[in-house]
């Protein structure tokens, strides 16, 4: 099953790569999410760390399984023998060869340790869950960074398009000023001012193109792609409606990775306390042995001695006094648990504050979007009229320039408001743990 899942994951990753980011194709926000989840190095490392937790979560590490060991040893020696017996017999022999061989099998099984093994196993299960929660946290934060980068790039693209439109308008003003100067109805300073403003917009366009290139490079890195990967992004931000704030708050305890980690850490501390408390209890261990011993001498009273067979024992260890160390450890464990409970409360308050602020930013941004769309409609009509009035000498170059600046400012405020709303939308999804579903 695991091999099958890996094969499916590889196929999906390949399909996603070719579908979401074919050369010079349009990369969608959902495509950026998929590529980030599959290719980002921090996500992959965090996914691998889950395996460590799974490996460590076993009864052997908890101390509940028996330990079996085998030993063998052979000794060969040459000794000089001098032996006197009670009947008066004397034996002397030099170069006496001796061979000793022993082998054994030992089984040690702790059958009772004050229930420490069960608390340890439970703690290992919580540590495995902690790895999964850390993985979820890494995914959420990395995807959020990718989405934030994505929509910042889209905003820059929109600003670039607005600047290109401004260049067209400023170029029209420059050409009008040039013709007016040539026929004697305009001043030289109007031509120079129009040219300076035109070059300023061209400089702004170069700065935006540079910002887009750098932002795309960062996004490419977040998606775990090669730096020379080429793709295009959509040039429109579409804001989605938000769920009710109360519904979102209800998801925090169940889905927010920080809350899951904080609650899980409290459970780990509780099981650690049980492990400490078990030090007060007796430890009962069963020991089993099977030994084989052979000793052979070329001279002496005993020429061959061989024993073998099983044996067993029960060991009981009862702690009587350890200087009050267990009590001290338990007091520290209680303090850590209280601190963790405060951390949980603080984490919840922080998340609710961030959530409330995100909703405020979102709805204020929507109000700004509606306002700036209305302003843009008026400014578009105004700039068309102003260009015609400037052509027939009804307004000055200064007045036309101010109208153009106002038009550009309205567009930038509109794009920034859209980006603010989308960033708030992504932050809310991050706080509820739903960001991978965007």
C-alpha positions as CSV (number, residue, x, y, z in Angstrom):
1,X,0.0,0.0,0.0
2,X,2.8,2.4,0.9
3,X,4.6,1.7,-2.4
4,X,1.3,2.2,-4.3
5,X,0.8,5.6,-2.5
6,X,4.3,6.6,-3.5
7,X,3.7,5.7,-7.1
8,X,0.4,7.7,-7.2
9,X,2.1,10.6,-5.5
10,X,4.9,10.6,-8.1
11,X,2.5,10.5,-11.0
12,X,0.3,13.3,-9.5
13,X,3.4,15.4,-8.9
14,X,4.5,14.9,-12.5
15,X,1.1,15.7,-13.9
16,X,0.8,18.7,-11.6
17,X,4.2,20.0,-12.7
18,X,3.4,19.7,-16.4
19,X,-0.2,21.0,-16.1
20,X,0.4,23.8,-13.6
21,X,3.7,25.2,-14.9
22,X,4.4,24.2,-18.5
23,X,6.9,26.5,-20.1
24,X,5.5,30.0,-20.3
25,X,2.0,28.8,-19.3
26,X,-0.3,30.6,-16.9
27,X,0.3,29.6,-13.3
28,X,-2.9,29.7,-11.2
29,X,-3.0,30.2,-7.4
30,X,-4.1,26.6,-7.0
31,X,-1.3,25.4,-9.2
32,X,1.2,27.3,-7.0
33,X,-0.3,25.6,-3.9
34,X,0.1,22.2,-5.4
35,X,3.7,22.8,-6.5
36,X,4.6,24.2,-3.1
37,X,3.2,21.2,-1.3
38,X,5.0,18.7,-3.5
39,X,8.3,20.4,-4.1
40,X,9.2,22.8,-1.3
41,X,12.2,21.6,0.5
42,X,11.0,22.6,4.0
43,X,7.8,20.7,3.4
44,X,9.7,17.6,2.2
45,X,12.0,17.7,5.2
46,X,9.0,18.0,7.6
47,X,7.3,15.2,5.8
48,X,10.3,13.0,6.3
49,X,10.4,13.9,10.0
50,X,7.0,12.3,10.4
51,X,8.6,8.9,9.6
52,X,11.0,9.4,12.5
53,X,8.0,9.8,14.9
54,X,6.4,6.6,13.4
55,X,9.6,4.6,13.8
56,X,10.1,5.8,17.4
57,X,6.5,5.0,18.4
58,X,6.9,1.3,19.4
59,X,6.7,-0.8,22.5
60,X,10.4,-1.7,22.4
61,X,11.4,1.9,22.9
62,X,8.8,2.2,25.7
63,X,10.6,-0.7,27.5
64,X,7.8,-3.2,27.4
65,X,9.5,-5.9,25.3
66,X,12.0,-8.4,26.6
67,X,15.7,-8.0,25.8
68,X,17.5,-11.2,24.6
69,X,21.3,-11.4,24.3
70,X,23.7,-14.2,23.5
71,X,27.4,-14.4,24.6
72,X,30.2,-16.8,23.8
73,X,33.8,-16.9,25.0
74,X,36.7,-19.3,24.5
75,X,40.0,-19.1,26.3
76,X,43.2,-21.1,25.4
77,X,46.2,-21.1,27.6
78,X,49.5,-22.9,28.4
79,X,50.4,-23.2,32.1
80,X,53.0,-24.9,34.3
81,X,51.4,-27.3,36.8
82,X,52.7,-28.2,40.3
83,X,50.2,-30.3,42.2
84,X,50.6,-32.1,45.6
85,X,47.8,-34.3,46.9
86,X,47.0,-35.3,50.5
87,X,48.1,-38.9,49.8
88,X,51.6,-37.7,49.1
89,X,51.4,-37.8,45.3
90,X,53.2,-35.0,43.5
91,X,52.6,-34.0,39.9
92,X,54.7,-31.5,38.0
93,X,54.2,-30.7,34.3
94,X,55.3,-27.8,32.2
95,X,53.5,-26.7,29.1
96,X,50.1,-27.8,30.3
97,X,47.4,-26.9,27.8
98,X,44.0,-25.6,29.0
99,X,40.8,-24.7,27.0
100,X,37.8,-23.0,28.5
101,X,34.6,-22.4,26.5
102,X,31.4,-20.8,27.8
103,X,28.3,-19.7,26.0
104,X,25.0,-18.4,27.2
105,X,21.6,-17.0,26.3
106,X,20.0,-14.3,28.6
107,X,16.5,-13.0,28.6
108,X,15.5,-10.0,30.7
109,X,11.9,-8.8,30.7
110,X,10.6,-6.0,32.9
111,X,7.0,-7.0,33.7
112,X,6.2,-4.1,36.0
113,X,7.8,-0.7,36.3
114,X,5.0,1.3,38.0
115,X,3.2,1.6,34.6
116,X,6.0,3.7,33.2
117,X,6.1,1.8,30.0
118,X,2.5,2.6,29.2
119,X,3.0,6.3,29.9
120,X,6.1,6.2,27.7
121,X,4.2,4.6,24.9
122,X,1.5,7.2,25.2
123,X,4.1,9.9,25.1
124,X,5.7,8.4,22.0
125,X,2.2,8.4,20.3
126,X,1.9,12.1,21.2
127,X,5.4,12.8,19.8
128,X,4.3,11.1,16.5
129,X,1.2,13.3,16.4
130,X,3.5,16.3,17.1
131,X,5.5,15.5,14.0
132,X,2.2,15.4,11.9
133,X,1.1,18.7,13.4
134,X,4.5,20.3,12.7
135,X,4.2,19.0,9.1
136,X,0.8,20.6,8.8
137,X,2.1,23.9,10.3
138,X,5.0,23.9,7.8
139,X,2.7,23.3,4.9
140,X,0.3,26.0,6.0
141,X,2.9,28.6,6.5
142,X,4.8,27.7,3.3
143,X,1.7,27.8,1.2
144,X,0.7,31.1,2.8
145,X,4.1,32.6,1.9
146,X,3.7,31.3,-1.6
147,X,0.1,32.7,-2.0
148,X,1.2,36.0,-0.5
149,X,4.1,36.2,-2.9
150,X,1.8,35.2,-5.8
151,X,-0.8,37.9,-5.1
152,X,2.0,40.5,-4.6
153,X,3.3,39.6,-8.0
154,X,-0.2,39.9,-9.5
155,X,-0.5,43.4,-7.9
156,X,2.8,44.4,-9.4
157,X,1.6,43.1,-12.8
158,X,-1.5,45.2,-12.5
159,X,0.5,48.2,-11.6
160,X,2.8,47.6,-14.5
161,X,-0.1,47.5,-16.9
162,X,-1.4,50.8,-15.3
163,X,2.0,52.3,-15.7
164,X,2.1,51.3,-19.4
165,X,-1.3,53.0,-19.8
166,X,0.1,56.0,-18.1
167,X,3.1,56.0,-20.5
168,X,0.6,56.1,-23.3
169,X,-1.3,59.0,-21.8
170,X,1.9,60.9,-20.9
171,X,3.2,60.3,-24.4
172,X,0.0,61.7,-25.8
173,X,0.4,64.8,-23.7
174,X,4.1,65.1,-24.8
175,X,3.1,65.0,-28.4
176,X,0.4,67.6,-28.0
177,X,2.8,69.9,-26.1
178,X,5.4,69.4,-28.9
179,X,2.9,70.2,-31.6
180,X,1.6,73.3,-29.7
181,X,5.1,74.5,-29.3
182,X,5.8,74.0,-33.0
183,X,2.8,76.0,-34.1
184,X,3.5,78.7,-31.6
185,X,0.6,78.1,-29.2
186,X,2.6,76.5,-26.4
187,X,5.6,77.1,-24.4
188,X,8.9,75.2,-24.3
189,X,8.6,74.4,-20.6
190,X,5.4,72.5,-21.2
191,X,7.3,70.2,-23.7
192,X,10.1,69.7,-21.2
193,X,7.8,69.1,-18.3
194,X,5.8,66.6,-20.4
195,X,9.0,64.8,-21.4
196,X,10.3,64.7,-17.8
197,X,6.9,63.2,-16.6
198,X,7.0,60.7,-19.5
199,X,10.5,59.6,-18.5
200,X,9.5,59.3,-14.9
201,X,6.8,56.8,-15.9
202,X,9.3,54.9,-18.0
203,X,11.6,54.7,-15.0
204,X,8.7,53.5,-12.8
205,X,8.0,50.8,-15.4
206,X,11.6,49.6,-15.2
207,X,11.4,49.5,-11.4
208,X,8.2,47.5,-11.5
209,X,9.7,45.0,-14.0
210,X,12.7,44.6,-11.7
211,X,10.3,44.0,-8.7
212,X,8.3,41.5,-10.6
213,X,11.4,39.5,-11.6
214,X,12.7,39.4,-8.0
215,X,9.3,38.4,-6.6
216,X,8.9,35.7,-9.2
217,X,12.3,34.4,-8.3
218,X,11.3,34.1,-4.7
219,X,8.0,32.4,-5.6
220,X,9.9,29.9,-7.8
221,X,12.1,29.1,-4.9
222,X,9.1,28.6,-2.6
223,X,7.6,26.2,-5.2
224,X,10.9,24.2,-5.2
225,X,11.5,24.8,-8.9
226,X,14.7,25.6,-10.8
227,X,15.5,29.3,-10.9
228,X,15.3,29.4,-14.8
229,X,11.7,28.1,-14.8
230,X,9.6,30.4,-16.9
231,X,5.8,30.9,-16.4
232,X,3.2,33.6,-16.5
233,X,0.7,34.6,-13.8
234,X,-2.9,35.7,-14.0
235,X,-3.3,39.5,-14.0
236,X,-6.5,39.8,-12.1
237,X,-7.3,39.4,-8.4
238,X,-10.7,37.9,-7.6
239,X,-11.7,38.2,-3.9
240,X,-13.8,35.4,-2.5
241,X,-16.5,35.9,0.2
242,X,-15.6,34.9,3.7
243,X,-17.4,32.5,6.1
244,X,-19.0,33.9,9.2
245,X,-16.4,34.8,11.9
246,X,-18.1,32.6,14.5
247,X,-17.9,29.6,12.2
248,X,-14.2,30.3,11.6
249,X,-13.5,30.6,15.4
250,X,-15.1,27.2,15.9
251,X,-12.4,25.6,13.6
252,X,-9.4,27.0,15.5
253,X,-9.2,24.3,18.2
254,X,-9.7,21.5,15.6
255,X,-7.6,22.7,12.7
256,X,-5.1,25.4,13.6
257,X,-1.7,23.7,13.8
258,X,-0.5,26.0,16.6
259,X,-3.4,25.1,18.8
260,X,-3.0,21.4,18.0
261,X,0.6,21.6,18.9
262,X,0.0,23.5,22.1
263,X,-2.7,21.0,23.3
264,X,-0.5,18.1,22.2
265,X,2.4,19.4,24.2
266,X,0.2,19.5,27.3
267,X,-0.6,15.8,26.8
268,X,3.1,15.0,26.4
269,X,3.8,16.8,29.7
270,X,1.1,14.8,31.4
271,X,2.6,11.5,30.3
272,X,6.0,12.7,31.3
273,X,4.7,13.3,34.8
274,X,3.4,9.8,34.9
275,X,6.8,8.5,33.9
276,X,8.4,10.5,36.7
277,X,5.8,9.3,39.2
278,X,6.6,5.7,38.2
279,X,10.1,6.1,39.8
280,X,8.4,5.7,43.2
281,X,7.1,2.2,42.3
282,X,8.9,-1.1,42.5
283,X,10.3,-2.7,39.4
284,X,9.8,-6.4,38.7
285,X,11.9,-8.2,36.1
286,X,12.0,-11.8,34.9
287,X,15.4,-13.2,34.0
288,X,16.0,-16.4,32.1
289,X,19.4,-18.0,31.3
290,X,20.7,-20.9,29.4
291,X,24.5,-21.5,30.0
292,X,27.0,-23.9,28.5
293,X,30.4,-24.1,30.2
294,X,33.3,-26.5,29.2
295,X,36.8,-26.6,30.8
296,X,39.5,-29.0,29.5
297,X,43.0,-29.5,30.9
298,X,45.8,-31.7,29.7
299,X,46.9,-32.4,33.3
300,X,45.7,-31.9,36.8
301,X,43.0,-33.2,39.1
302,X,40.1,-32.3,36.7
303,X,40.8,-33.0,33.0
304,X,37.2,-32.1,31.8
305,X,34.5,-30.1,33.4
306,X,31.2,-29.4,31.5
307,X,27.9,-28.0,32.6
308,X,24.9,-26.7,30.7
309,X,21.2,-26.0,31.2
310,X,18.6,-23.4,31.8
311,X,18.0,-21.3,34.9
312,X,15.8,-18.3,35.9
313,X,15.2,-15.6,38.5
314,X,12.8,-12.9,39.5
315,X,14.3,-9.6,40.4
316,X,12.5,-6.9,42.5
317,X,13.9,-3.4,42.9
318,X,12.2,-1.2,45.5
319,X,13.2,2.5,45.7
320,X,13.6,3.6,49.3
321,X,15.3,7.0,49.2
322,X,16.7,9.2,46.5
323,X,17.1,12.5,48.1
324,X,13.6,13.7,47.2
325,X,14.5,13.9,43.5
326,X,11.2,12.5,42.4
327,X,9.3,15.1,44.3
328,X,11.4,17.9,42.8
329,X,10.8,16.5,39.3
330,X,7.1,16.3,39.9
331,X,6.9,19.9,41.1
332,X,8.8,21.0,38.0
333,X,6.4,19.0,35.9
334,X,3.4,20.7,37.5
335,X,4.9,24.1,36.8
336,X,5.6,23.1,33.1
337,X,2.0,22.0,32.8
338,X,0.6,25.2,34.2
339,X,2.8,27.2,31.9
340,X,1.7,25.1,29.0
341,X,-2.0,25.8,29.9
342,X,-1.2,29.5,29.9
343,X,0.6,29.0,26.5
344,X,-2.6,27.4,25.1
345,X,-4.7,30.3,26.3
346,X,-2.3,32.8,25.0
347,X,-2.1,31.1,21.6
348,X,-5.9,31.0,21.4
349,X,-6.1,34.7,22.2
350,X,-3.4,35.6,19.7
351,X,-5.1,33.6,16.9
352,X,-8.5,35.2,17.7
353,X,-6.8,38.6,17.6
354,X,-5.1,37.9,14.3
355,X,-8.4,36.5,13.0
356,X,-10.3,39.6,14.0
357,X,-7.7,41.9,12.5
358,X,-7.8,40.0,9.2
359,X,-11.6,40.3,9.0
360,X,-11.2,44.1,9.7
361,X,-8.6,44.4,6.9
362,X,-10.7,42.3,4.6
363,X,-13.9,44.3,4.9
364,X,-12.2,47.7,4.9
365,X,-10.3,46.6,1.8
366,X,-13.6,45.7,0.1
367,X,-15.0,49.2,1.0
368,X,-11.9,50.7,-0.5
369,X,-12.2,48.6,-3.6
370,X,-15.8,49.8,-4.1
371,X,-14.8,53.4,-3.5
372,X,-11.8,53.3,-5.8
373,X,-13.8,51.5,-8.6
374,X,-16.2,54.4,-8.5
375,X,-13.4,56.9,-8.4
376,X,-11.7,55.2,-11.3
377,X,-14.8,55.4,-13.4
378,X,-15.0,59.2,-12.7
379,X,-11.2,59.6,-13.2
380,X,-11.3,57.8,-16.6
381,X,-14.0,60.1,-17.9
382,X,-12.2,63.1,-16.4
383,X,-8.9,62.3,-18.1
384,X,-10.5,61.8,-21.5
385,X,-12.2,65.2,-21.2
386,X,-8.9,66.8,-19.9
387,X,-6.9,65.5,-22.8
388,X,-9.4,67.0,-25.3
389,X,-9.6,70.3,-23.4
390,X,-5.7,70.4,-23.3
391,X,-5.7,69.9,-27.1
392,X,-8.1,72.9,-27.6
393,X,-6.2,75.0,-25.0
394,X,-8.9,75.1,-22.4
395,X,-6.7,73.8,-19.6
396,X,-3.0,74.2,-18.8
397,X,-0.3,71.5,-18.8
398,X,-0.2,71.8,-15.0
399,X,-3.9,71.0,-14.7
400,X,-3.6,68.0,-17.1
401,X,-0.6,66.7,-15.2
402,X,-2.4,66.8,-11.9
403,X,-5.4,64.9,-13.4
404,X,-3.0,62.2,-14.8
405,X,-1.3,61.9,-11.4
406,X,-4.7,61.5,-9.7
407,X,-5.8,58.9,-12.2
408,X,-2.6,56.9,-11.6
409,X,-3.0,57.2,-7.8
410,X,-6.6,55.9,-7.9
411,X,-5.5,52.8,-9.9
412,X,-2.7,52.0,-7.5
413,X,-5.0,52.4,-4.5
414,X,-7.5,50.0,-6.2
415,X,-4.9,47.4,-6.8
416,X,-3.4,47.7,-3.3
417,X,-6.9,47.4,-1.8
418,X,-7.6,44.2,-3.8
419,X,-4.2,42.8,-2.7
420,X,-5.0,43.7,0.9
421,X,-8.3,41.9,0.7
422,X,-6.7,38.8,-0.8
423,X,-3.9,38.8,1.7
424,X,-6.5,38.9,4.5
425,X,-8.4,36.1,2.9
426,X,-5.2,34.0,2.8
427,X,-4.4,34.9,6.4
428,X,-7.8,33.8,7.6
429,X,-7.4,30.5,5.7
430,X,-4.0,30.1,7.4
431,X,-5.4,30.6,10.9
432,X,-8.2,28.1,10.3
433,X,-5.9,25.5,8.7
434,X,-7.8,25.7,5.4
435,X,-5.2,27.4,3.3
436,X,-4.3,24.3,1.3
437,X,-8.0,24.2,0.1
438,X,-7.9,27.7,-1.5
